[in-house]
C-alpha cells in the first residue's frame, strides 16, 4: 500500500452536517455544564453578548474580527475595551460561557484564527481554554485543514501540541479516517505520534474498534508508536472488555499481547471481578502480573470481600497471593474495618499476618485514628509502621489536629514518619489554631522541617487574618525565624493585599528572601495597579543592591508591558541613561514587540542615539521575530554590516527557526555576506530544526549546492548527531568539502564514537578522507 494511505471509504455527504451538529452539541453541553456549576439559570436561553466599545485593531467584534488576517497566529495585546473583555466584566459562570459561545457562533470561519489570537491574550486562563476549545470545535466543523494549519503554527509558538490536540479531538469524533490521514502527515515526530494515538483512541471509543485496528495495521512502520496497540485495546476495554479480550488473537506480537491481556483484565474487574480473576488464572504463569492480581482483588473486595478473601487464600504462597491479599485488605477496610481486622488477625503468625494487619490498620487510621492508634505496638518497625503513623496523623489532622500532635509527640518522637506526621497535622492545625501550631513550631529544632512548617502555617494564617499573623510574628519571633515568617506573610499578602505587602517587604532585612518577595510584588503590582507600582519602585529601600533594583524594575515592566505596552514604554523611557536599567528598557521593547513589532521598533528608534537605543532596537527586533520573523529579518538584513547587525541576524534566525525552520533556513543561505558572518546563523537554524524534525533538516542540508554554506550545515548535523548516533554523524562529516572543516568534524565524531563503540570508530578511521598524519594523531589519541 502507498505511503501515508489508507483504504478508501465511500464519501459520506453527512460528514459536514454531522460536524456542525457536533459543534452545536459541544456548545450546549459546555454551556449547560458551566451553568449548573455556576448557579446560572439554565432556562435563560438567549444571553445577550456585550455590546462593543470602541475597539483597537486587535479587538473582536460580535460576529466578525476587525484585526489582522486569521491566516496565522499573532500575539496581540489584551484589549481592555474589546468585546471579549466586556463579556468577562458583564457575565459570570454559565452566562459568561453562553456569551462567549454566542460570539463564536457569529464569527465567520475566515476570522476564527484572528479570534483565537485575541483569546490567547485573555488574562483568565480557564476562560481562554474554554473559548479556544469551542472555537476549534466550530472551525473543524467547517474547515478542518484550515484549523489544523493554524493550530500547528500556534503550537510551534508555544513549543507544545495543545492546539493541535484540540483540533484532532474534534476532527476524530467527526471523520476519524480523514483525521488520521492528516495526523500521519505531521512533520514533528512526537506531535505526529500523539495525534495518531489520539485519533485512533477516539475512533475506538466512538464505537468502531475493528475499524480503528484495521487502520492501525495500514499505518507505515515508524509512524505509530510501539505501544499504540496496547493503548487502543485499553480504550476498547473501557467500553467492552469482554470483546476486547476475545479479540486478542489479532495481536501478533507476543510481548504486546501479554501486556494488553493484563490491562484488559484489570478493566474487566470493574464490571465482573470473578471473570477477570478466571481470565488471569488462565494466562500462562509468566504472563500473570502481580500488579494485576492486586487490582482485580481490590475491585472484587469492594463488592464481595468474603468471596475475594476465600479466592486469595486458595492461591499458592508467592507473589500472586501476596498481591491478592493486599488488594483484598486495602479495599475491605474501607467498607468494614472491624471485619477486615478480625480476618487479618486470624492469619497464623508470620509475615502474611503482619502485612495484612498493617494494611488494615492503615486504612482504619483514616477513619478512626483513635482506635487505630491503640494498635501501634502490633506493627513492627519498618516501612509498614511508617505508613501506619502517617495514616494516623492524616486521620487526626482532619478531626482533632491538637490531639494528633499530642499523640505524635508522646508515641513516635523521631524519625521520618514523625516529621512527616507533624507536617500533616500542623498544616491543618494552623488553619484552626494558628497560635497553637506556631507556638509548637517555634520550639522545634532549627532546620528544614521547622522552616517548612513555619512558612506553611504563616501562609495559612496570613491568608485569612494578616493583621493578627503579623502581630504574632513581630511579638513572638526573632532573628532568622522572624525573617522567614515575615517573608512567607509578604508573599501571601502580595496576592490579597499589595499595600500591606509593601510595608512588610520594605521592612525585611537584606537577603534572598526579600529579593524574591520584591520580584513577586513588582509583578503583581504592575499587573493590577501601575500607579502604585511606579510609586513603590521610586521608593524602594535604599539598601537594595543595584542588581535587585534592576530585577524589580524588570519584573514590573515585564508584567506592565504585557498589558499596556505603550504606557510601560513611556515609563521605561525615563530610565534611559541609567546603565543599571539598560536591561529593563530592552525587556520592555522585547515584550511590546511580541504583540506589535513595528510600534515597538518605532519607539526604540525614538530613543536618544547611543547604546540605549542600540540595545532597545535589537531587543525590539528579536521580540518582533517571534510573531513576524520575515519582517524582523528584512529589517536586520538592511542594516549596515557590523558586529551588532550580524548578532541581530543571528538572534532573529534563531527565533525564527523555532516556529518556521524551513523559512529561517532559506533566509540565512540567501545572505551574500562572508561565510564567517552567516555561519553562526546557519548552525543555529540547523540545530533547532534537527531537534524538531531531523529528517527535513537533513534533506534541506543535502539539497544545498556544494560550497561553504553546505559545509557548515553538514558539520552542524555531524556534531549534533555525535552524542546519539556517531555512525550517522560520521556519514555527514565525510561529506564536507573543505579539508580543515572535514578534519575537525571527523575529530569531533571520533571523540564521541570512541567512547561508545571504539571498534567501529577505529575501522571507520582507516578509510576516513583525511591525511595519514591526521589519522595517526586520532588513532594515538583514542588508543586505536
Helices and strands as residue ranges (DSSP letters): H 15-38, E 60-61, E 64-65, H 83-90, H 93-106, G 109-111, H 112-120, H 125-158, H 162-174, H 176-184, H 189-205, H 209-217, H 228-246, G 248-250, H 254-268, H 273-281, G 285-287, H 290-314, H 319-335, H 337-345, H 351-367, H 369-373, G 376-378, H 383-399, H 401-411, H 416-432, H 434-442, H 448-462, H 466-476, H 479-496, H 498-507, H 512-528, H 530-538, H 546-563, H 565-573, G 579-581, H 582-593, H 597-606, H 611-624, H 629-637, H 643-659, H 661-669, H 675-703, H 708-722, H 726-733, H 739-756, H 758-766, H 772-782
